[in-house]
Amino acid sequence: MSEKDCWWKGAIVYQLIPRSFSDGNGDGIGDLQGLTSRLGYLRWLGVEAIWLTPIYPSPLQDGGYDITDFKNIHPELGDLAGFHRFLIAAHSHGMRVILDLVLNHTSHLHPWFQRARWAPKGSTEREVYVWSDDRSRYRDAPVLFRNFETSNWEWDDVAKQYYFHRFLRNQPDLNYENPWVQEQMLEVVDFWIQRGVDGFRLDAVPFLFEEEGTRCEGLKETHSFLKKIRKRVDESGKDILLIAEAIQPVNEASKYLVNDELHGAFNFALTAHLFAAIASGSIHLLSDAICEAQQVAPECSWALPLRNHDELWLGDGHLVSEEVVKMIRAGLHQGHGHWLNWGINRRLAPLLNGDPRANRLMHALLYSLPGMPCLYYGDELGMGDWPGLRDRDPNRTPMAWTPLRNGGFSSAPDPLLVLPPITAPGYDYRVINVEVQKELPGSLLNWHRRMLTCRRLLPALRNGDFQLLESSHPSVLAFVRSNETMTVLVAANLSAAGTSLYLDLSQWEGSRTREVIWGAEYPQANDNWFIYLPSYGFSWWLIGEVDEALVQSNSPMKDS
């Protein structure tokens, strides 16, 4: 299979938190049993891949990213047999499964760390982690969690040394200079591939190795180890996706996207530019960011999230310019100053003041640009969040399924719920839920399904070439996606004011143009092609004739 034909090229990825998605046994915590029972909904929506946040045993001091056993399932979620049943069911629905794999660190309760802290200094057990007698080492590595930590080093009274942690103090960094550590993590990859998973989101990949005088990010040794993972994956003979979580500018994140390394990476810089554009009504910086991403890593290698389980980490000017950060802060609703780590700790809908037009526009761009669109659970409904909950829990609340108690998430008494369901005005689960929105033709949920259906019928939007068109209006982004069978024109107005403009379509002079969503005919393409876009308006047009046989072969899955 060629790289361009791999299943993940342009695939719709649905990210969910198993503990917050659906409770199958009534204990108040989402689990694999509940998730399996909801797969029909995801197929109905048009999802092609499911990304699970960590499902491993963990004390849950950081949402499961603090792991105590990489080869097992957290008992609150189920067991390996339950995971196998879920995986078989997902595959039977035509959906792939992507696991979150945390390479950089473990929980401080992991047996490896407990052995390390009691083992003699310099012993093989101690060297599984990064230790020092001097906390001034690696002083150029920025502290990532400044709201919680003042240093990357933590003193351990048992070991009588400092241990290194780029994240929270209960997440000690593994020592990848140790060949044993590398082999153990390669065996973890083998373990899950043998059980049938289809891909891995590699968490925090830039931080695997350390070096004095650097930010300890993206070092050559890190790339060398990632190549070893890629080799293991290739040797499996299966189409396994490897995608990097690297919160870095595209020119740095793109270094992971080479033939013998990873297949994809998240483009968080583009996410920030999308928010800046919607906040300011200007596409100038957004256009540059899109072009840069395509120049450094073409062929749809980028994963494109709007929101996820984490904050949108804007960093200290390293990810995007201060100008972009100021645009976001000035133009987007934050509500009670809920900024964490210089980022946005909100769900998409309240971040956009509940405006469904802006919400649709942002997702329409997500579904149009080259890459893998990543839809965060509940955002297809316009779910709200719960500001004031602990840490990053505000946007990790239970999925709203029905108007019934607890939103149909669980039958457990309220105090046992993993997190409270949303009851805020405008986002109450009794109104914003799957059951109600399925019955309303104009709902956001049905809009998402309709857009994903159209996208499946337009393979050019999935893996076609990208060409940015010149726009005479500062708020309108226009581009073309094309392959050997079709050409799709996309135009989007990122301002709150309606606008009209002319586009130069002379390279398709005389070709038929049809609007995709409603099928309306437009004038033939010419060098002065007129369109009107309302406030936060967008549209897709087909240019020229289409190979109908190819459209049929890409038709959506039938309803379950």
Secondary structure, 3 states (H helix, E strand, C coil): CCHHHCCCCCCCEEEECHHHHCCCCCCCCCCHHHHHHCHHHHHHHCCCEEEECCCCCCCCCCCCCCCCCCCCCCCCCCCHHHHHHHHHHHHHCCCEEEEEEECCECCCCCHHHHHHHHCCCCCCCHHHECEECCCCCCCCCCCCCCCCCCCCEEEECCCCEEEECCCCCCCCEECCCCHHHHHHHHHHHHHHHHCCCCEEEEECHHHCCCCCCCCCCCCHHHHHHHHHHHHHHHHCCCCCEEEECCCCCHHHHHHHCCCCCCCEEECHHHHHHHHHHHHHCCCHHHHHHHHHHHHHCCCCCEEEECCCCCCEECCCCCCCCHHHHHHHHHHCCCCCCCEECCEECCCHHHHCCCCHHHHHHHHHHHHHCCCEEEEECCCCCCCCCCCCCCCCHHHCCCCCCCCCHHHHCCCCCHHHCCCCCCCCCCCCCCCCCHHHHHCCCCCHHHHHHHHHHHHHHCHHHHHCEEEECCCCCCCEEEEEEECCCCEEEEEEECCCCCEEEEECCHHHCCCCEEECCCCCEECCCCCCEEEEECCCCEEEEEECCCCHHHHHHCCCCCCC
